[in-house]
Amino acid sequence: MEVRIGIHSGELIAGVIGKNKFVYDIWGDTVNAASRMESSGEPGKVNISGITYQLVKDKFSCTHRGKVDAKNMGKMDLYICEAML
């Protein structure tokens, strides 16, 4: 089974929703961007945004995939996180 993983870093909103059955959920632009990283990523790879790359570049080996058009967000840098350094 191959999966796609998308990671983006930034602010988000979290909370409990529901009246009878409670669910903890997160939402916001950061969550939407991570979803776009996942959907436009390669199967079997960890796809990260340029913002996340800046946070992990000293600890992980990453390859730049180029700019990806993210719906309602414009072009975003996309990297593949390959291995720990």
C-alpha positions in Angstrom: 0.0 0.0 0.0 1.4 3.4 -1.0 0.4 6.6 0.9 1.0 10.3 0.3 1.9 12.5 3.2 1.7 16.3 3.2 3.2 18.5 5.9 2.9 22.2 6.3 3.8 24.4 9.3 2.0 27.3 10.7 -0.9 28.5 12.8 -4.1 26.6 13.1 -7.3 26.5 15.1 -8.3 23.5 17.2 -11.3 22.7 19.2 -14.0 20.2 20.2 -17.1 20.2 18.0 -20.5 18.5 18.5 -23.3 18.3 21.0 -24.0 14.6 21.5 -20.8 13.1 20.1 -17.7 15.1 20.7 -14.9 15.3 18.1 -11.6 17.1 18.4 -10.7 18.7 15.1 -8.2 21.1 13.6 -8.7 23.5 10.7 -7.4 26.6 9.0 -5.0 27.6 6.2 -2.2 25.4 7.5 -4.4 22.3 7.5 -5.6 23.2 4.0 -2.0 23.7 2.7 -1.0 20.3 4.2 -3.9 18.7 2.4 -2.7 20.3 -0.9 0.9 19.1 -0.3 -0.6 15.6 0.2 -2.8 15.6 -2.9 -0.2 17.0 -5.2 2.6 14.9 -3.8 4.1 11.6 -5.0 2.8 8.3 -3.6 5.2 6.7 -1.0 6.9 10.1 -0.3 6.7 12.7 2.5 5.9 15.9 0.8 6.6 19.1 2.7 6.1 22.8 2.0 8.8 25.4 1.7 8.0 26.8 5.1 8.4 23.3 6.7 11.6 22.8 4.7 13.1 25.9 6.3 12.4 24.3 9.7 13.9 20.9 9.0 16.6 21.5 6.4 19.4 21.0 8.9 18.0 17.6 10.1 16.6 16.0 6.9 17.8 15.5 3.4 15.2 17.1 1.0 14.8 17.4 -2.7 13.0 20.4 -4.2 10.2 19.4 -6.5 9.5 22.9 -7.7 6.5 25.2 -7.4 3.0 23.6 -7.2 -0.2 25.5 -7.8 -2.2 25.1 -4.6 -5.9 25.9 -4.9 -6.7 29.3 -3.4 -3.1 29.7 -2.2 -1.1 30.3 -5.3 2.2 28.7 -6.1 4.0 27.0 -3.2 7.4 25.3 -3.1 7.2 21.6 -2.6 10.0 19.4 -1.3 10.4 15.6 -0.8 11.8 14.7 2.6 14.1 11.7 2.0 16.2 10.9 5.0 17.5 12.1 8.3 21.0 13.6 8.2 
